[in-house]
Amino acid sequence: MPDNPHSKTAALTTAQVAHVAKLARLEVAPGRIEEYRTQLAAVLGHIAQLDAVDLAGVEPMAHPFESHNRLAADIPVEGLSIEAVLMNAPAVEGRFLAVPKVLAEGD
Amino acid sequence: MTSPTHTTPVHNTPSDMTALRDAVATGTTTAESICAGMLAVTAERNTEINAFHEVFAEHALEAARRVDSDARAGRPLPPLAGMPIAIKDNVATTLGRTTCSSRMLENYRSPFDATAVERLAHAGAVVMGKTNMDEFAMGSSGEHCKWGPVRNPWDSTRVPGGSSAGSAAAVAGGMCAAAIGSDTGGSIRQPASFCGIVGLKPTYGRISRWGLVAFGSSLDQIGPMTRSVRDAALMLDVMSGIDERDSTTADRPPTELAKTVERPIEGLRVGIPRQYMSDANDTEVSAAVHAAADAYRALGATIVSVELPLTDVGISTYYVIAPAEASSNLARYDGIRYGHRAQLQPGEDLFTLYARSRSEGFGPEVQRRIMLGTYMLSSGYYDAYYKRALQVRRRIKQEFDQAFTACDVLLGPTAPTPAFGFGANSDPLAMYLCDVYTVNTNIAGICGVSIPAGFAERNGKHLPIGVQLQANAFEEDRLLRAARMLERALATTTGAHVARM
């Protein structure tokens, strides 16, 4: 956990951008990594102004109203039909979504 | 004014939706003629303006004819009977596609209607078409759209604002009676300002988000984009209220603001945050705010100066929270269940399928924000960015609460400038900074409305300027009554706009 995100921002490297792209499941062409690095570094540099805000004793606020979860009545309701679920699928085999092989031979 | 086609928005009719609705109910006109008129304007102007991605002409005319037949038979008409309404393309409709103006969803057909759409239809509205937007609602200009940029009806060399670009342009261009947009950081209010219409961002939880494609779940709200304040009140009345399918809807009854919106507020206190009158605003923008303050004074309101010191920090807070939530929400687009799927070469694996599908399906701005959010949520950075932004969020909310002890509504610019030209903010950070006056409304979850308040002249064209009013959470009654007072005082109803041209 870095104490000071400024230093990390300034040091944002193409390797970090490539790593983040991988975490985000994005296939960024090698020729575009530097462009993204420059743009992301500029935004992160701006965001560093958050460090100047005095936050002593301030609790994080993830949601405007911090409402509690509202539970629905425990009554079964009709979900989407299989046809409705599959109607936008890019590849289907029978009643199933088709995907490339997940496990290699011998797994 | 050289070319009327370019400079006469709402040339179809100067009436607002409430007036059109009344005209249908009293038999002065027919829903079919209103609908046909707007379809004709759309046919004439949409090629240039590009507000609509899809128009449901036959469906709209049929629905309008049903309303006319009900009216002739003397059956009671619902509040929006026969009114053609445009729907932003990130709101699910069973009619047509729901693309978010993205290649990722270019063929996506929703198996259900959003709650807001369901409620509009139940109130008699006619879903006229789907409007173009910045991809996945990420943008402030309407330029980042798979289906081409949207143009401002007041000056087609300029952007309409975004992300609810097509909805704003369709209302301003006379192509529909009203529209709905979504607002995560200003996406209803800023294009409303640029296009000279009314745009309301309701309190978080007022309108169900069921069927709204998720971007920043703690920030997103659906809201009306209209020709008048009373139209916005009417649409909020129809769309608001608890929804079992969205657990974040507030447990409150639907609003009934159409009944009260014409009633001025006695002893209204209008606060002007000192930080909103920045030197960075265009002269005409600050002048419009001063003129609005003068109008309020003339109505007997008190103008007070208030402090919102964290105004500028809002952008930084927003560009942590919104990308963080977006990176999580947009993880669902994996090329498996729906959305774009890349073609793999033999031997390529599942990871490649995910990554290539996403990079082919999402445009650069969406990928930028996903990477930003992923970075800030990644191990070692979470506390420094995300947790810190959530702490600042609470401080921003506290500042608003403090300001609202001294005033009932806040007045300021909606955006620092009128509509800018295409490509003027091609640097992502420069584009983000345009949202300085609107993001904090979403961060705090309160309500805000932009209403037309003047014009700036650029190259012989009149560009609308909006002013923004904000009120505390669930204070839409106060917000819209105050907005209506100003609208009446400034005579900036759409009719007056046309008269001014």
Interface residues (C-beta under 8 A of the other chain):
Chain A: M1 P2 P5 K8 Q16 V17 V20 A21 K22 L23 A24 R25 L26 E27 V28 Y36 Q39 L40 A42 V43 L44 H46 I47 A48 Q49 L50 D51 V53 L55 V58 E59 P60 M61 A62 H63 P64 F65 S67 N69 R70 A72 L80 A84 V85 M87 N88 A89 P90 A91 L97 V99 P100 V102
Chain B: N107 Y108 R109 P111 F112 Y204 G205 S218 E244 S247 T248 A250 D251 L310 D312 V313 I315 S316 T317 Y319 V320 S327 A331 D334 G335 I336 R337 Y338 G339 H340 R341 L344 E348 D349 L350 F351 T352 L353 Y354 A355 R356 R358 S359 F362 Q367 R368 I370 M371 L372 T374 Y375 S378 G380 Y381 D383 A384 Y385 K387 R388 A389 L390 Q391 V392 R393 R394 R395 K397 D427 P428 L429 Y432 A444 G445 A473
